[in-house]
């Protein structure tokens, strides 16, 4: 039932895509609008047309003991440990599958931001 509702909402949103883009471009092009609003509209267009910029994912130490062990290394020791290791890949914002999973969780009463 909830899955059907989400699919229906997605379909309704897609029906309004062209009008939404026209609205955003209208805000961007109107010189009477505040610069911050025009910039936000331009950014929305770029994000949708080209994708959001890549973001780095940084994994923090799992425990205080691990953090203390890392803090004990000198800069030279850390550089030596890093050399030769492949850096983690930069990731894009969550893909459509991840976003759908979050929406389903939220629809079921689970807020992933509060867990």
C-alpha positions in Angstrom: 0.0 0.0 0.0 2.7 2.5 1.0 4.9 1.5 -1.9 2.0 2.2 -4.3 1.5 5.6 -2.7 5.1 6.5 -3.2 5.0 5.4 -6.8 1.8 7.5 -7.3 3.5 10.5 -5.8 6.5 10.0 -7.9 4.3 9.9 -11.0 2.4 13.0 -10.1 5.7 14.9 -9.5 7.0 13.8 -12.9 3.9 15.2 -14.5 4.9 18.7 -13.3 8.5 18.5 -14.2 8.4 20.8 -17.2 6.4 23.5 -15.3 8.8 23.2 -12.4 11.8 23.7 -14.6 10.1 26.7 -16.2 9.4 28.2 -12.7 13.0 27.7 -11.7 14.4 29.2 -14.9 11.9 32.1 -14.5 13.2 32.8 -11.0 16.8 32.6 -12.3 16.2 34.9 -15.3 14.1 37.6 -13.5 16.5 40.4 -12.6 14.0 41.8 -10.1 14.5 38.7 -7.9 17.0 38.7 -5.0 20.5 37.5 -6.1 20.3 34.7 -3.5 17.1 33.4 -5.1 18.4 33.6 -8.6 21.6 31.8 -7.5 19.6 29.1 -5.7 17.5 28.6 -8.9 20.7 28.4 -11.0 22.2 25.9 -8.6 19.0 23.8 -8.7 19.2 23.7 -12.5 22.9 22.7 -12.4 22.4 20.1 -9.8 19.6 18.5 -11.8 21.3 18.8 -15.2 24.8 17.8 -14.3 24.5 16.1 -10.9 25.6 17.4 -7.6 29.3 17.8 -7.0 31.1 14.7 -5.6 31.5 14.6 -1.8 34.2 12.9 0.2 33.2 10.3 2.7 35.4 10.4 5.7 35.3 7.5 8.2 36.0 8.6 11.7 37.8 6.3 14.2 35.4 3.7 15.6 36.4 4.2 19.2 38.3 6.5 21.6 41.1 3.9 21.7 41.4 4.0 17.9 41.4 7.8 17.9 44.1 7.8 20.6 46.2 5.4 18.6 46.0 7.6 15.5 46.8 10.7 17.5 50.0 9.1 18.7 51.4 8.9 15.2 53.7 11.7 14.0 52.9 13.4 10.7 55.7 11.5 9.0 54.4 8.2 10.3 50.9 9.0 9.0 52.3 10.0 5.6 54.2 6.8 5.5 51.1 4.7 6.3 49.1 6.6 3.7 51.5 6.2 0.9 50.8 3.4 -1.4 47.2 3.0 -0.2 44.3 3.7 -2.5 42.2 6.6 -1.3 38.5 5.9 -0.8 36.3 6.8 -3.8 34.4 10.0 -3.8 30.7 9.3 -3.9 27.8 11.1 -5.4 24.7 11.9 -3.4 22.7 8.8 -2.6 21.3 7.2 -5.7 17.7 6.7 -6.5 17.5 3.3 -4.8 18.9 4.7 -1.6 16.6 7.7 -1.7 13.6 5.4 -2.3 14.6 3.2 0.7 14.8 6.3 2.9 11.4 7.5 1.7 9.9 4.0 2.5 11.5 4.0 6.0 10.1 7.5 6.6 6.6 6.5 5.4 6.7 3.6 7.8 7.3 6.0 10.7 11.1 5.6 10.9 13.1 8.8 10.5 16.7 7.8 9.5 18.0 11.2 10.7 16.7 10.5 14.2 18.0 6.9 14.5 
